[in-house]
Amino acid sequence: MDSRSALKHQAILEAATTVFLTKGYSGTSMDDIAKLAAVSKQTVYKHFADKESLFAEIIHGGLDRIDELFSDVTGSLAETSDLERDLTALARQFVTILTRPRLLQLRRLVIAEADRFPDLGRTYYERGPERVHALLAGSLAELGRRGLLSRLGDDAVLAANHFTWLITSVPVNRVMFCGSQEGFAPEELDGYADAAVRVFLAAYR
């Protein structure tokens, strides 16, 4: 793909993302996408066979970014010398990342279309939440082996789920039900993270 074609491809993806997140899958047309991308509809079809393949590429692209974000965030926890400090820092990073408006909009869109595209929904689950929890579980299990947490064994993934849900349940539920206009001050998000760490350590330390 030459540079000019690559730029058009990216412009179409960005336009499609905006339209899908605004109008949903059913409400989006290839005409809408072409207009926002400032290309012809024929150009859109040259890059993407149909609306479904374009939708799938957007979801998969979002998953790649999630993996990059959380691989970095969870990587150093297992080696911590100050569990509460570093677990709190991790919790604050988690809640900040997971309440990014675009990420929450993408999550809502996948949920809304899960019955229409069950395979895509499962892929999102496996490469998104399930992958994040597996990464975190590996670090928590190592902390258990080091004696900083209870030895978790087969419960490490469950502990990881407890941790992330303690952090994000309030803000994520608010946005899922009340819409993307819901906003959070940094200190509010930090408060959820700090409280989550206290509860998590009370159960698992």
Secondary structure, 3 states (H helix, E strand, C coil): CCHHHHHHHHHHHHHHHHHHHHHCCCCCCHHHHHHHHCCCHHHHHHHCCCHHHHHHHHHHHHHHHHHHHHHHHHCCHHHCCCHHHHHHHHHHHHHHHHCCHHHHHHHHHHHHCCCCCHHHHHHHHHHCHHHHHHHHHHHHHHHHHCCCCCCCHHHHHHHHHHHHHHHHHHHHHHHHHHCCCCCCCHHHHHHHHHHHHHHHHHHHC
